[in-house]
Amino acid sequence: MFEGQPKGLFALALANTGERFGYYTMLAVFALFLRANYGLSPALAGTIYSAFLMLVYFFPLIGGIMADKFGFGKMVTTGIVIMFAGYLLLSVPLGGDTTALVVMLAALLLIGFGTGLFKGNLQVMVGDLYNDEQYKDKRDSGFSIFYMAINIGALFAPTAAIKIKEYAETALGYSSNDAYHFSFAVACASLILSIAIYYAFRSTFRHTEGGTKKAKAADTAAPAEELTKEETKQRIVALCLVFAVVIFFWMAFHQNGLSLTYFADEFTAQSADGLQAMCFNVWNLVAVIFIVYALFSLFQSKTGKGKAISAVVIAIALAFLFLQYDENGSISVSAPIFQQFNPFYVVALTPVSMAIFGWLAAKGKEPSAPRKIAYGMIVAAVAYALMAFGSFGLPTPETMMDADGNPVGKHVADVTPNLLIMVYLVLTFGELLLSPMGISFVSKVAPPKYKGMMMGGWFVATAIGNQLVVVGGLLWGAVPLWVCWSVFLGVCLVAAIFMFAMMKRLEKVC
């Protein structure tokens, strides 16, 4: 899985892991913070939440255009500094008045712009590692590893957010609302780690940073691919068609931080016991990840020593899980913790998906990147079909609120946590088919002169999808729950049908 990859991949992936850990720690509690600290309605909190997500994924277009002129490395470094300023501002407890709200919005703007300079350009640099002939066949697997690293950061984020908030409340005596800011402060520390990794291993990817002088040197060593105007047009049109489809995936997928979190908070049982309780301990999930990777190593290792080490790792992880099991134990379940399941599944299932696609590739049957994206849309539709089915007969959120929009009678439904755990599993299958493959497709197909802009276009599509996340907040309480989920089911199916209709044009440029 990791063999034959350029060294720069691991440095860039780890730098991104640090940044994503901070971002997802903040995001895990952000929607609940907006409602608790400022007394916002679900719809207004959803509007701010989705607008922030939109900014985070819109600014990479500007960052990409700037990087095409000034260099990718320079924009990545500048982005980290700006993000740090934004998270630092968000970490200050200012209360819940108008001034505090304005400061919070300013912090979100800085975080969004800084992420725009950092995120897309770092991924362009990853893609450029595979312009070398010896690595070109490893592009898809490289982006799968990179995407897995992102989710390692996201895996620990919900637990970190909850534990740090609880520590601020119990040990430091902060109010429930002020304690949220300590979760946001984690992002500042993670960015320091991210920039340290970036510069410590810069020599492994310096040639991808761009800039005027570096670009000229790179052009001398390896001239850029020459395309006709017609070829350039075909590629841009194909990319725009893909962008149009992924809008609806992200609209549905990023309900994980909004309507699906509302569902976890207001309808899902707040306790778990036995095996189910073990799922909510992040270290148990880490043990499962070790078992998955050790199993792959056990069967793929070419030496007896390698197989023995893998077997020992599996035994230790199984022993750890056995000791953690408590048949009669019960734990409380907080709504944000459900967001750990998506990154857990990504990290655990990445080697599985890579093995499957590697096996299909060996037989000459691996689907193209556009076809994988279309399949991903269908899988996302299945996830919301499960939510719709599981929500039949539940009261509407509106009936569980008072006149001021505050929840009353929470948790009367006590839906099993297994519903959301299963839904996140299915959504993750869709994500693995769509997101890393889509990023790889953009880095491969984008005309050389417009790489930064086209990667920015991918993020603009994501931004539009994130802005449409607000639909979940607007539907929450306005319609029966099964109708809310059916809306996302429908848009995913329509997008998949459109993708299949355009398949010949898309596969032509692959």
N, C-alpha and C positions, 0 to 999 in steps of 0.2 A: 504493500500500500504506500509506504513512504520511500521505497527505493527508487532511485533514478530521478528524484525531484531536485531542482536547483536549490542551493543552500539559502538563497535569498528569500525563498518562499516561507521558510520557517521563521525567519527574522521578521518579515512583514506581517505574518499571521499572528505572531506573539504580540507585536506592537498593536495590532488591531484588537487582540483579545483584551488587553488592558483598558483600552478606550471603551469597548463594548460592555465590559463589566460595569464601569461607572454609569454608562448610559442606561443600561437595563435595570440597575439598582434604583436609579431615579424613577424610571418609567414604571417599575413594579407597583409603586404606591402613589403615583402622580394623580391619577383620576380620583382616587379616594381622598387624597390631600385637598384637591380642589373643592370637593363637596364639604369636607370637614372643616377646613380652615376658613373658607370664604362663604360657606353656606349656600353654595351654588346648586341649582337644580341639576338633575342628571343630563338634561338637554344642553344647558349652558356649559357644564363641566365637559361634556362630550365635544362641544364646539371648540373650546380652548384646546382640549387634548388633541383633536384631529387637526386643528390648525397648526399646532406645534409639530406634529408628525409630518404635516405637509411641508413646513419650512425645512425640517431636517433633510427631507428628500428632494426639495426643489433647489436649494442652494448648490448642490453638486453640479448643476448645469452651469452656473456662474463660475464655480470653482474649476470646472473642466475647461471652460473658455479661457480663464486666466492662466491655467496650467499649460495650455497649448502655446501660450505666449511666453510665460515666465519660468516654466519648469514645474514638474510634478512634485519633486522633493521640497522645493521652497514653499509651495502651497500647503503641503502636509504639515510642515513645521509651524507655519503661521496659523493653520487651523487649530492645532493643539493649544497654542497660546490663547487664542480667542475663546475656545471652549472652556479653558481653565477659568478665565475671567467670568464667564457666564455661570458656571457651576458654583464658583466662589460667592457670587452675588445671590444665587438661589439658596445657599446654605445659611444665610443670615436670617434668624427668626425676627420678623418685623410685625407679627400679628396678622390680623385679617381685615384691616381697613383699606381704603382706596389707595393710599400711598403704597402699602405693601403689595397690593395687586398690580400697580403700575411697575414697581421694581421687579416683581416676578415676571411680568410680560417682557421687560427689557432683558432679563436674564435669559428667557427663552429665545429671544431674537439672537443674542450672542451665541448661545449654544447651537442654534440652527445654522447660523452662518459659518461658525467654526467647523461644524460637522461637514458642511458643504465643501469646504476647502480640503478637509482631511479624507473623508470616506471614499468618494469616487476616485480621487487621484491615487490613493493607495492601491485601489483595485486595478487601475490602469497599469501601475508599476508591476503588480503581480502578473498581469497579462503579458507585459513586455519581457518578462523572464523567459517566456515560452516562444519568443521569436527566434531563439537559437535553435538550429536544426536538431541538435541532440535532445531537445526537450519538447519539440512541437507536438509529439503524440501524447504527451502527458498533460496537456492543457486542462481537459475536463476533470481528470483526477486531481490535478493541482488545485483547481478552484473548489472541489469538494473538500479537500483538506483545509483550505483557507476558510471555507464556510463553517466547517466543523470547529475551527479555532475560535471563530466569532461566538459560537454557541457555548464553548467552554466558559467564556466570560459571562454569558447570559445565564448559564446553569446555576451559578452561585449567587446571582444577583438578588432573586426574591428572598432567599434566606438571609442574605446580608442586610437587605432593607428592613426586614421584620425584626431581626435580632438587634440591630443598631437602634432602631426606634424603641424597642422594649428596654434596652439598656439606658437610653436617655430618659425614659419615663421612670424606671424603677431605681436606678443607681444614681442618676444625676438630678432627679426630681423635676424634670421639665414636664410641661403640660402635654397632653396627647397631641395637640396641633403643632406645638413648637418642636416636638420630638421628630417630626417628619424631616426637618431640615438636616438632622444628623445623617439620615439616609442619603440626602443629596450631597453632603460633604464627601462621601465616599468617592464620588466621581473625580474630585480634585486629586486625591491621592492616586487613583488609578491612572490618571493622565500623566502624572510624574513618572510612574513606572513605564507607561507606554513610550514616552519620549526617550527615556533612558535606554530601553531596549532598541529603539530605532537607531540611536547614534552609536550604541555599543557594537552593533552588527552591520553598520552602514556599508562596510566594504563589500558585503556579499550582494548588494543590489544597487550600488552607486550608479552603475551604468544605465539604470532605468529612470533616474531622477529627472532627466530632461534639462531644459535651460538652453540658451543660445549656444554656448560653447560646447556643452555636452551633446547637444543635438547634432552639431556639425561633425563632432568626432564619431558619433554613432552612425551618421550617414556615410562617412568615409569607410567605416568598417563594414557596414551592412546596409546598402542602399534600400530605401523604402520601396515597397511594392508599387509599381506604376499601374494606375487604373485609368480606363477611358472615362469620359463624362457619363456615358451610358451605364457602365459598370458601377460607377460611384452612385448614380441615381438609383439603380436597382438595389444596391446594398442599403442605402438610406431608407428607401421605401419599405424594404423587408423589415428593417429594424423598427420603423414607425408602426408597422402592423403588429409586431410583437409587443411594443410599448402599449398599444391600445388595449391588448388583451390583459396584460399583467395589471393594469389599473384595477380591474375587477377582482383579481386574486387578492391584492393587498387590501382592498376595501373589505373583503370578507375575512382575511387572515388576521388583520390587526384589530378585529373585535376582541382579541384575547386581552387587551388592556382596557377595554371599555365594556361593551354589553356582556361579554362572557365573564368579566370580573364582577359586574353588577349581579349576574346570575349566581356566581359563586358566593357573593356577599349576602344576597337576599333570599336565595332559594335552596342553596346547597347545605347539607348537614355540616355543622361546625365542629364535629368530632369524628374520630376514627379509631378503630382498635384492631388488634391482631395484625395480619398481613397487610391490610389496607393502611394501617398507621405507619408501617415501615416505608411506604411510598412517599411520605411527606418529610422524611429525613434525607437531606441532600447527600449525606455520606453513604447512605445505603444505595442511592442511585449511582454514586461514584464507584462503589464496589461492583455493581452490576456492569458498569462500563469496563472496569478492569477485567471482568470475566469474559465479556464479549471480545475484547481485543486480545486477551490471552488465548482464547479458543482459536482465533484466526492464526495467531503466532504458532500455536501448537501444531496445527495442520500444515502450515506453510513453511515452518522452519526446516532448514536443510541439515541441521546438525543435532546430535543428541543432546548437547548442552542447551541449545535453544529450546528444545522441546521440554527438557527438565525444568528450566526456569519458568516456562509458561505454565507447566503443571503446578509448580509451587505457588505461583501467583493466583491461580484458580482456587487452590486449596485454601490459601490465606483469606481470599475474598469470601469464599463460602463459609468459612469458620466465623468470619466477622459478622456476616448476615445471620448465622445461626445464633450467635451471642446477642444480637440485637433484637431477636424475636421475643415478644412477650405476649402470650396468648390472652392474658387478662388485662393487658395495659391499654390505656386509652389516652389519646392526645387531642388537644384543641387544634382546629384547622382554621387558619386565617386566609381570607380570600386571595391576597396577592401570591400566596405560595403556589397556587395552581400554575402560575406562569413559569415555574421551573420545569414543567414536564415537556414543553416544546423543545427547549435547548437540550434537555436530557435525551430525548428521542433522536434529535439531530446527531449528537455526538455518538450515541450508541448504534444508530442505524447507518451512519455514513459508510463504515467498512462493508456492511451488508449490501448497500446499494451499489457501491463500487465493485464488489465481487460479482453481483448479478450482471451489471453492465459490462464488466470485463469478460464474463463468460459469454454474453451475447455478442460482444465485439469479436471474440475469437471464432465464433460461428458465422460472423458476417451479418448478424441480425440485430445489432444495437440500433435502437430508434435514433433518429436525428434529434438535435436539440429542440427544434420547433415542435416535433411530435411529443417529446417528453413534456414540454410546457402544456400542450393540449391535454395530455393525460393528467397532469397536475391539477388542471381546472376541474376535471371530472371528479378527481379524488376529493377536492375541496367541497364540491357539491354534496358528496356522500357524507362528509362530516356534518354539514348543516342539516341533512336529512335525519341524521341521528339526533341532533338537537331538537328538531321539530317533533320527532316521534316521542322523545323523552319529555317534552313539555306539554303534551296534550293533557288537558284537565287541570293544569296549574292555574292559579289566579293571576290576573294581570298585575304588573307591578303597581299600577295606579291605585288598586284597591288596598295596597299595603303601605300607603302613605297618608299623612295628614294634610290639612289644607295648605301648609307651607312647603310641601314636597319632601318632608322628612320621613324616613322609613318607620313604619309601625308594624308590629307583628312579624318582625323578620324571622326567617327560618321556620315558619310554620309548615312549609312544604317538606323540608328536610330531604331533598333529593339526594340520592347516593352520590358521593364524590366520584364514583366509578364512571358516571356519565361524562363528566368533563375530562377525566383521565383518558377515556377512550376517544373522545372527540379530538383532544390534542394529539393523540397518536395518529389519527387519520389525517388531520391537517398537516402534520409533519411529513407524512408520506407525500402529500401534495407539494409541500414546500421543497423537499429534496428533489422532486422532479422538475420544479419550476425555477427556483431562485439561483442555485449555483450554476445550473445549465444555462439560464438566461444570461447571467453575467459572463460566462465563458463564451456564449454565442456573440455577445456584443463585442468582447475583446478580439474575437476572431474575425468578425464580418466588418466591423467599422472601418471605413476608409482611413488609411494612415494619417492623413492630414486633419482628420476630425475625430481622433480617438477620444480625446478629453471631452469634446462636445457630445459625442454619441453615448459615452458612459454617463455623462450628465443627463442625457435624454432618458436613459433607463431609470435614473433616480427621479426625474420629473414625472414619469409615468407612475412611479411608486408614490410620489408626492400627491398626485391627483387622487390616487387610490386611498391614501391616508386622509386626505381631506374628506373623502366620501365615507370615511369611518363614522363621521358624525351621524350618518343615517341610523346607526345602531342606537345612538343616544336619543335621536328624535322619535324613533319607534318605541323606545323603552317606556312603557306605561300607556302608550297611545293605542296599541293593538294587542291582541292575545300573543303570548310568547311564541306559539308555533307559527304565527304569521310573520313575526319578526325574523325568525330563522329561515323561513321559506323565501323571504326576499333575497337573502344571500345565496341560498340554494339556486334560485332562478337565475341570478346574474352570472354565477359560475358556469351553469349549463349553457347559457347563451354565448358566453365568451368562448367556451370549448368548441361549440358548433362553428362559430366564426373562424376559429383557429384552423379547424380541419378543412373548412372551405378554402382557406388561403394557403394550404399546405404546399402545393406544387410550387407556388411563387417563392415561398420561404425556403424550401429545400433546394431551390435552384442556386442560391448564393452560398450554401453551406460548404 
